[in-house]
Amino acid sequence: MTSASDAAGALTPLGEVVRRFGLDARKALGQHFLLDEPVCRRIALLPGDLSGRHVLEVGPGPGGLTRALLAHPLAHLTAVELDERALAALAEVEAAHPGRLTVLRQDARHFDGATLLPAPRQVVANLPYNVGTPLLVGWLREAAAWERLTLMFQEEVAFRITAAAGTEHYGRLAVLSQWVASCSIGLRLPPGAFRPPPKVHSAVVVLTPHAEQPPPELFRAMERITAAAFGQRRKMLRGALKPLGGAEALLSACGIAPERRAEELPVAAFDALARAWLARGEEAGQATP
Ligand SMILES: C[S@@+](CC[C@H](N)C(=O)[O-])C[C@H]1O[C@@H](n2cnc3c(N)ncnc32)[C@H](O)[C@@H]1O
């Protein structure tokens, strides 16, 4: 690992970046900055060995996590940031690490990392809260492309990703995430770790995609099944899945009692439902039900 202070002579101290570059936090961009270098270094350790990896960072902002990541021997870091005010602060970091960092001014929702970045690729990000969940679902859809995702969310979202069946936060996000990846909380941070402090605690979730991944049509089937099942989470599955047609037969084919509710059904049971529903659509001559 290169020392984080290697290029420090050329860089504005992290604690001064916001003032020097006029980066007053904007709520609409979900800006809560990490300006504590030891905390940034702890997050950058969570993905494990980054040597030779092509890493995507979403929303580098003032660049604290960016600097911490560049202290690792990664192959290349691509940082996608929507706020052009951050670009001058990041240009310093780019200049201090020639050829190792590319900063793009772009909406991360339209950045196709799975296509544009070489493998092995990872995402490491302190995500903007307003777009964190859609970004995660996008990466889950193509989980085979990613070696690991190390992502900071509001703590409640982290609980919704890692929750076990039958617990308070279990829902669609837990099923989709745990179906394609092993998921754990690597670090929890209080509001005071950020500038400005958010109203809630935050947590970093580490998602490591499984070796076997569902094909796109099966993932789409799972999205439809979980949307219906958790759309009315307290309803019995026979009623909740009714809009999909043939709910009782589908549940019976999977050995699931029709009186059960989505919130108590383990991920493996959803897997069975998605496969059976997809097979039924294919038998009926439809590519995707
Ligand atoms: C929670 S802040 C994190 C900033 C920095 N990584 C840190 O830890 O201090 C989220 C960052 O994402 C940026 N952002 C917000 N929406 C974005 C989007 N759609 N695409 C790319 N970046 C975005 C914000 O401008 C902000 O810099």
The ligand as an SDF file (V2000), in Angstrom:
LIG
                    3D

 27 29  0  0  0  0  0  0  0  0999 V2000
  -22.9580   11.6700    0.7880 C   0  0  0  0  0  0  0  0  0  0  0  0
  -22.0010   12.7200   -0.2880 S   0  0  0  0  0  0  0  0  0  0  0  0
  -20.4540   11.8820   -0.1950 C   0  0  0  0  0  0  0  0  0  0  0  0
  -19.2840   12.7330   -0.6240 C   0  0  0  0  0  0  0  0  0  0  0  0
  -17.9170   12.1030   -0.4130 C   0  0  0  0  0  0  0  0  0  0  0  0
  -17.8260   10.7860   -1.0310 N   0  0  0  0  0  0  0  0  0  0  0  0
  -17.5940   12.0060    1.0420 C   0  0  0  0  0  0  0  0  0  0  0  0
  -17.6590   10.8850    1.5650 O   0  0  0  0  0  0  0  0  0  0  0  0
  -17.3090   13.0350    1.6570 O   0  0  0  0  0  0  0  0  0  0  0  0
  -22.6720   12.2220   -1.8840 C   0  0  0  0  0  0  0  0  0  0  0  0
  -21.9550   12.7840   -3.0930 C   0  0  0  0  0  0  0  0  0  0  0  0
  -22.6240   12.3050   -4.2650 O   0  0  0  0  0  0  0  0  0  0  0  0
  -22.7940   13.3730   -5.1990 C   0  0  0  0  0  0  0  0  0  0  0  0
  -23.9840   13.0400   -6.0060 N   0  0  0  0  0  0  0  0  0  0  0  0
  -25.2950   13.2550   -5.7090 C   0  0  0  0  0  0  0  0  0  0  0  0
  -26.1020   12.7440   -6.6580 N   0  0  0  0  0  0  0  0  0  0  0  0
  -25.2790   12.1800   -7.5880 C   0  0  0  0  0  0  0  0  0  0  0  0
  -25.4920   11.4840   -8.8120 C   0  0  0  0  0  0  0  0  0  0  0  0
  -26.7460   11.2540   -9.2640 N   0  0  0  0  0  0  0  0  0  0  0  0
  -24.4180   11.0590   -9.5130 N   0  0  0  0  0  0  0  0  0  0  0  0
  -23.1580   11.2840   -9.0640 C   0  0  0  0  0  0  0  0  0  0  0  0
  -22.8850   11.9200   -7.9030 N   0  0  0  0  0  0  0  0  0  0  0  0
  -23.9210   12.3760   -7.1740 C   0  0  0  0  0  0  0  0  0  0  0  0
  -22.9380   14.6090   -4.3520 C   0  0  0  0  0  0  0  0  0  0  0  0
  -22.6200   15.7750   -5.0660 O   0  0  0  0  0  0  0  0  0  0  0  0
  -21.9490   14.2910   -3.2140 C   0  0  0  0  0  0  0  0  0  0  0  0
  -20.6500   14.7290   -3.5470 O   0  0  0  0  0  0  0  0  0  0  0  0
  1  2  1  0
  2  3  1  0
  2 10  1  0
  3  4  1  0
  4  5  1  0
  5  6  1  0
  5  7  1  0
  7  8  2  0
  7  9  1  0
 10 11  1  0
 11 12  1  0
 11 26  1  0
 12 13  1  0
 13 14  1  0
 13 24  1  0
 14 15  1  0
 14 23  1  0
 15 16  2  0
 16 17  1  0
 17 18  1  0
 17 23  2  0
 18 19  1  0
 18 20  2  0
 20 21  1  0
 21 22  2  0
 22 23  1  0
 24 25  1  0
 24 26  1  0
 26 27  1  0
M  CHG  2   2   1   9  -1
M  END
$$$$
